[in-house]
């Protein structure tokens, strides 16, 4: 099993956990709005895992598209529920950084071919 194949998913899951910890520890109260954001990010993590790493075309950006849709949904949900709290801003920031991270990590690890062999 090549862990590099799952790098995007592992990064997103790690940042989803950070988002959950921020929610749980920021004010020691987890509101319904924050729980909805956690659910959105959780679905995003599952989706990033399920979307295949495609080498070219729009498929090469499918995981990134999913992560930015998730970040947008987290922000939208926060804005529509009576104002945005500091904790929700942190959730939005983590979701955005997850999207940036998924974009930065290449789809497949680079392979080294020994041409002399």
N, CA, C and O of each residue as an XYZ file, in Angstrom:
468
protein
N       0.849     -1.176      0.000
C       0.000      0.000      0.000
C       0.894      1.239      0.000
O       1.820      1.342      0.805
N       0.621      2.152     -0.883
C       1.387      3.379     -1.005
C       0.649      4.499     -0.284
O      -0.419      4.923     -0.726
N       1.210      4.983      0.826
C       0.546      6.023      1.616
C       0.458      7.338      0.850
O      -0.436      8.143      1.113
N       1.380      7.572     -0.101
C       1.343      8.777     -0.910
C       0.069      8.886     -1.740
O      -0.380      9.985     -2.067
N      -0.506      7.737     -2.073
C      -1.753      7.721     -2.840
C      -2.906      8.323     -2.024
O      -3.881      8.822     -2.585
N      -2.779      8.267     -0.701
C      -3.841      8.766      0.179
C      -3.478     10.080      0.858
O      -4.146     10.486      1.809
N      -2.427     10.754      0.385
C      -1.932     11.967      1.044
C      -2.994     13.059      1.141
O      -3.137     13.688      2.189
N      -3.736     13.288      0.069
C      -4.772     14.329      0.087
C      -5.848     14.000      1.117
O      -6.279     14.867      1.877
N      -6.272     12.759      1.133
C      -7.311     12.351      2.078
C      -6.815     12.434      3.516
O      -7.541     12.893      4.397
N      -5.592     11.996      3.758
C      -5.044     12.036      5.110
C      -4.903     13.471      5.609
O      -5.202     13.760      6.767
N      -4.450     14.367      4.739
C      -4.349     15.768      5.121
C      -5.726     16.327      5.464
O      -5.891     16.997      6.483
N      -6.703     16.055      4.624
C      -8.033     16.601      4.859
C      -8.629     16.045      6.146
O      -9.245     16.783      6.914
N      -8.451     14.762      6.383
C      -8.971     14.146      7.616
C      -8.280     14.760      8.830
O      -8.937     15.055      9.828
N      -6.970     14.956      8.758
C      -6.242     15.565      9.875
C      -6.767     16.969     10.166
O      -6.962     17.331     11.326
N      -6.996     17.755      9.120
C      -7.507     19.103      9.331
C      -8.970     19.092      9.771
O      -9.406     20.006     10.472
N      -9.722     18.088      9.377
C     -11.096     17.948      9.884
C     -11.063     17.702     11.389
O     -11.871     18.262     12.131
N     -10.134     16.869     11.838
C      -9.981     16.619     13.276
C      -9.590     17.910     14.000
O     -10.093     18.187     15.089
N      -8.691     18.703     13.395
C      -8.320     19.993     13.987
C      -9.559     20.882     14.107
O      -9.759     21.535     15.132
N     -10.377     20.908     13.079
C     -11.610     21.695     13.126
C     -12.539     21.248     14.242
O     -13.158     22.075     14.912
N     -12.635     19.948     14.438
C     -13.481     19.415     15.520
C     -12.894     19.805     16.874
O     -13.632     20.202     17.776
N     -11.583     19.696     17.020
C     -10.943     20.081     18.282
C     -11.119     21.567     18.569
O     -11.354     21.959     19.712
N     -11.005     22.393     17.530
C     -11.229     23.834     17.708
C     -12.634     24.070     18.225
O     -12.839     24.856     19.150
N     -13.592     23.395     17.632
C     -14.987     23.553     18.042
C     -15.189     23.113     19.480
O     -15.867     23.789     20.254
N     -14.607     21.991     19.831
C     -14.812     21.435     21.173
C     -14.090     22.237     22.252
O     -14.581     22.340     23.376
N     -12.935     22.802     21.925
C     -12.114     23.435     22.952
C     -12.210     24.957     22.991
O     -11.833     25.563     23.994
N     -12.698     25.585     21.941
C     -12.676     27.051     21.856
C     -13.480     27.704     22.969
O     -12.975     28.599     23.648
N     -14.700     27.282     23.167
C     -15.530     27.895     24.204
C     -16.181     26.853     25.103
O     -17.073     27.171     25.889
N     -15.739     25.629     24.984
C     -16.220     24.497     25.781
C     -17.711     24.242     25.619
O     -18.311     23.526     26.421
N     -18.311     24.822     24.589
C     -19.712     24.579     24.259
C     -19.777     24.306     22.774
O     -19.237     25.068     21.973
N     -20.439     23.219     22.399
C     -20.613     22.905     20.991
C     -22.078     23.162     20.647
O     -22.973     22.430     21.069
N     -22.298     24.226     19.867
C     -23.665     24.596     19.500
C     -24.142     23.742     18.327
O     -23.357     23.034     17.696
N     -25.424     23.820     18.051
C     -26.002     23.110     16.911
C     -25.348     23.582     15.613
O     -25.052     22.770     14.736
N     -25.124     24.873     15.489
C     -24.480     25.417     14.286
C     -23.092     24.824     14.101
O     -22.713     24.462     12.987
N     -22.340     24.723     15.179
C     -21.003     24.140     15.103
C     -21.060     22.650     14.771
O     -20.202     22.138     14.051
N     -22.062     21.962     15.293
C     -22.236     20.541     14.958
C     -22.551     20.363     13.480
O     -22.070     19.420     12.851
N     -23.346     21.251     12.928
C     -23.649     21.181     11.498
C     -22.368     21.374     10.693
O     -22.144     20.673      9.706
N     -21.523     22.324     11.108
C     -20.246     22.519     10.419
C     -19.365     21.285     10.529
O     -18.702     20.912      9.562
N     -19.349     20.653     11.685
C     -18.575     19.419     11.853
C     -19.095     18.347     10.898
O     -18.307     17.627     10.285
N     -20.403     18.240     10.770
C     -20.999     17.251      9.858
C     -20.619     17.562      8.406
O     -20.291     16.654      7.641
N     -20.663     18.830      8.031
C     -20.294     19.217      6.663
C     -18.845     18.836      6.393
O     -18.544     18.260      5.348
N     -17.945     19.149      7.319
C     -16.533     18.823      7.143
C     -16.326     17.301      7.132
O     -15.487     16.797      6.387
N     -17.085     16.575      7.951
C     -16.995     15.111      7.953
C     -17.402     14.515      6.617
O     -16.732     13.620      6.103
N     -18.496     15.007      6.052
C     -18.914     14.552      4.721
C     -17.852     14.928      3.691
O     -17.587     14.164      2.763
N     -17.249     16.097      3.853
C     -16.170     16.507      2.956
C     -14.990     15.556      3.023
O     -14.411     15.212      1.993
N     -14.626     15.126      4.227
C     -13.499     14.200      4.387
C     -13.797     12.864      3.708
O     -12.928     12.291      3.050
N     -15.002     12.379      3.868
C     -15.392     11.118      3.220
C     -15.364     11.282      1.705
O     -14.891     10.399      0.989
N     -15.868     12.409      1.219
C     -15.907     12.658     -0.224
C     -14.509     12.777     -0.805
O     -14.236     12.235     -1.876
N     -13.613     13.483     -0.110
C     -12.241     13.609     -0.602
C     -11.596     12.226     -0.682
O     -10.832     11.953     -1.608
N     -11.892     11.365      0.268
C     -11.360     10.002      0.229
C     -11.917      9.226     -0.968
O     -11.185      8.489     -1.630
N     -13.205      9.393     -1.239
C     -13.865      8.603     -2.287
C     -13.580      9.092     -3.705
O     -13.600      8.296     -4.643
N     -13.316     10.377     -3.875
C     -13.037     10.915     -5.212
C     -11.667     10.397     -5.655
O     -10.688     10.541     -4.923
N     -11.588      9.802     -6.835
C     -10.304      9.232     -7.271
C      -9.287     10.308     -7.654
O      -9.646     11.426     -8.025
N      -8.021      9.940     -7.554
C      -6.931     10.794     -8.034
C      -6.807     10.584     -9.535
O      -6.272      9.567     -9.976
N      -7.286     11.516    -10.307
C      -7.200     11.400    -11.759
C      -6.040     12.242    -12.267
O      -5.762     13.305    -11.714
N      -5.357     11.782    -13.314
C      -4.126     12.446    -13.740
C      -4.301     13.743    -14.522
O      -3.391     14.573    -14.527
N      -5.425     13.942    -15.176
C      -5.539     15.135    -16.019
C      -6.985     15.586    -16.128
O      -7.905     14.930    -15.638
N      -7.157     16.724    -16.782
C      -8.490     17.269    -16.995
C      -9.091     17.780    -15.698
O      -8.388     18.021    -14.718
N     -10.396     17.938    -15.714
C     -11.087     18.438    -14.529
C     -10.974     17.438    -13.378
O     -11.052     17.824    -12.212
N     -10.794     16.171    -13.696
C     -10.648     15.147    -12.668
C      -9.419     15.340    -11.804
O      -9.393     14.913    -10.649
N      -8.399     15.981    -12.355
C      -7.189     16.246    -11.573
C      -7.465     17.243    -10.452
O      -6.709     17.319     -9.484
N      -8.539     18.000    -10.583
C      -8.899     19.003     -9.583
C     -10.173     18.645     -8.825
O     -10.697     19.475     -8.082
N     -10.679     17.431     -8.995
C     -11.948     17.034     -8.376
C     -11.897     17.129     -6.856
O     -12.832     17.637     -6.238
N     -10.818     16.646     -6.247
C     -10.711     16.713     -4.791
C     -10.651     18.163     -4.313
O     -11.244     18.504     -3.290
N      -9.946     19.007     -5.040
C      -9.846     20.421     -4.672
C     -11.216     21.087     -4.782
O     -11.608     21.864     -3.911
N     -11.928     20.780     -5.842
C     -13.271     21.337     -6.023
C     -14.159     20.949     -4.848
O     -14.889     21.787     -4.318
N     -14.103     19.677     -4.437
C     -14.897     19.209     -3.293
C     -14.523     19.985     -2.037
O     -15.404     20.415     -1.293
N     -13.222     20.169     -1.789
C     -12.812     20.842     -0.553
C     -13.247     22.298     -0.523
O     -13.611     22.808      0.536
N     -13.216     22.977     -1.666
C     -13.654     24.367     -1.667
C     -15.179     24.484     -1.586
O     -15.695     25.461     -1.043
N     -15.891     23.512     -2.114
C     -17.346     23.491     -1.914
C     -17.655     23.308     -0.438
O     -18.535     23.978      0.102
N     -16.934     22.404      0.219
C     -17.130     22.184      1.656
C     -16.814     23.460      2.437
O     -17.583     23.846      3.317
N     -15.696     24.119      2.128
C     -15.346     25.364      2.818
C     -16.436     26.414      2.612
O     -16.800     27.133      3.543
N     -16.952     26.495      1.393
C     -18.038     27.428      1.112
C     -19.301     27.106      1.893
O     -19.975     28.009      2.388
N     -19.625     25.820      2.006
C     -20.804     25.420      2.779
C     -20.639     25.719      4.262
O     -21.587     26.145      4.923
N     -19.434     25.496      4.787
C     -19.174     25.821      6.189
C     -19.364     27.324      6.410
O     -20.003     27.735      7.379
N     -18.814     28.131      5.520
C     -18.958     29.583      5.644
C     -20.421     30.002      5.499
O     -20.920     30.804      6.289
N     -21.100     29.466      4.501
C     -22.507     29.813      4.274
C     -23.371     29.449      5.471
O     -24.200     30.246      5.908
N     -23.179     28.253      5.997
C     -23.966     27.827      7.156
C     -23.702     28.753      8.337
O     -24.624     29.099      9.075
N     -22.461     29.149      8.516
C     -22.117     30.035      9.630
C     -22.748     31.411      9.452
O     -23.254     31.984     10.418
N     -22.727     31.944      8.253
C     -23.282     33.272      7.998
C     -24.803     33.298      8.113
O     -25.381     34.309      8.512
N     -25.448     32.190      7.766
C     -26.916     32.169      7.743
C     -27.555     31.884      9.098
O     -28.780     31.924      9.216
N     -26.773     31.603     10.099
C     -27.351     31.198     11.381
C     -27.128     32.244     12.459
O     -26.608     31.936     13.532
N     -27.514     33.459     12.181
C     -27.510     34.492     13.205
C     -26.157     35.084     13.535
O     -25.908     35.448     14.684
N     -25.300     35.186     12.576
C     -23.989     35.773     12.831
C     -22.936     34.699     13.006
O     -23.240     33.544     13.303
N     -21.701     35.101     12.817
C     -20.616     34.134     12.849
C     -19.760     34.375     14.094
O     -19.332     35.498     14.363
N     -19.524     33.315     14.835
C     -18.737     33.398     16.055
C     -17.256     33.203     15.739
O     -16.888     32.836     14.623
N     -16.433     33.450     16.719
C     -14.992     33.234     16.547
C     -14.709     31.771     16.223
O     -13.875     31.472     15.369
N     -15.392     30.876     16.892
C     -15.202     29.448     16.633
C     -15.569     29.107     15.195
O     -14.868     28.337     14.539
N     -16.662     29.675     14.705
C     -17.066     29.417     13.324
C     -16.059     30.003     12.339
O     -15.800     29.402     11.296
N     -15.482     31.174     12.654
C     -14.439     31.727     11.793
C     -13.252     30.773     11.731
O     -12.668     30.565     10.668
N     -12.902     30.196     12.873
C     -11.805     29.226     12.900
C     -12.138     27.993     12.069
O     -11.276     27.458     11.372
N     -13.400     27.539     12.145
C     -13.824     26.398     11.320
C     -13.708     26.735      9.831
O     -13.232     25.920      9.041
N     -14.138     27.915      9.460
C     -14.048     28.348      8.058
C     -12.587     28.389      7.624
O     -12.253     27.930      6.532
N     -11.715     28.934      8.471
C     -10.293     29.022      8.140
C      -9.675     27.635      7.963
O      -8.920     27.406      7.019
N      -9.995     26.713      8.867
C      -9.453     25.352      8.753
C      -9.967     24.688      7.479
O      -9.207     24.009      6.789
N     -11.243     24.875      7.160
C     -11.798     24.292      5.931
C     -11.108     24.882      4.696
O     -10.832     24.161      3.737
N     -10.832     26.174      4.717
C     -10.133     26.806      3.584
C      -8.701     26.295      3.472
O      -8.234     25.998      2.373
N      -8.002     26.192      4.601
C      -6.629     25.667      4.572
C      -6.604     24.216      4.118
O      -5.653     23.791      3.463
N      -7.630     23.455      4.455
C      -7.711     22.068      3.974
C      -7.800     22.055      2.455
O      -7.143     21.248      1.799
N      -8.609     22.943      1.898
C      -8.712     23.037      0.447
C      -7.401     23.424     -0.201
O      -7.024     22.869     -1.233
N      -6.707     24.372      0.398
C      -5.401     24.785     -0.135
C      -4.407     23.629     -0.041
O      -3.644     23.382     -0.975
N      -4.420     22.930      1.081
C      -3.518     21.790      1.250
C      -3.773     20.692      0.250
O      -2.832     20.111     -0.291
N      -5.036     20.397     -0.005
C      -5.382     19.367     -0.987
C      -4.935     19.800     -2.379
O      -4.535     18.963     -3.187
N      -4.997     21.094     -2.665
C      -4.529     21.597     -3.951
C      -3.010     21.455     -4.086
O      -2.513     21.083     -5.149
N      -2.281     21.747     -3.022
C      -0.819     21.761     -3.057
C      -0.234     20.359     -3.172
O       0.771     20.165     -3.857
N      -0.838     19.392     -2.520
C      -0.312     18.021     -2.552
C      -0.589     17.422     -3.927
O      -1.723     17.469     -4.404
N       0.437     16.858     -4.571
C       0.220     16.273     -5.905
C      -0.692     15.042     -5.837
O      -0.791     14.384     -4.801
N      -1.355     14.746     -6.963
C      -2.271     13.612     -7.013
C      -1.580     12.280     -6.781
O      -2.108     11.421     -6.076
N      -0.451     12.109     -7.345
C       0.277     10.843     -7.225
C       1.716     11.150     -6.856
O       2.270     12.160     -7.290
N       2.315     10.294     -6.067
C       3.735     10.518     -5.791
C       4.556     10.357     -7.064
O       4.239      9.530     -7.919
N       5.607     11.150     -7.179
C       6.465     11.053     -8.358
C       7.236      9.745     -8.310
O       7.720      9.332     -7.257
N       7.341      9.112     -9.443
C       8.047      7.839     -9.536
C       9.444      8.078    -10.095
O       9.630      8.838    -11.045
N      10.409      7.420     -9.492
C      11.781      7.509     -9.983
C      12.049      6.280    -10.831
O      11.979      5.148    -10.353
N      12.349      6.516    -12.072
C      12.658      5.413    -12.975
C      14.160      5.367    -13.204
O      14.780      6.380    -13.527
N      14.727      4.213    -13.039
C      16.156      4.035    -13.287
C      16.329      3.678    -14.739
O      16.073      2.541    -15.138
N      16.763      4.640    -15.539
C      16.902      4.407    -16.972
C      18.123      3.552    -17.305
O      18.219      3.005    -18.404
N      19.045      3.438    -16.367
C      20.262      2.666    -16.611
C      19.999      1.168    -16.495
O      20.793      0.364    -16.983
N      18.922      0.792    -15.870
C      18.677     -0.636    -15.639
C      18.220     -1.347    -16.884
O      17.974     -2.553    -16.851
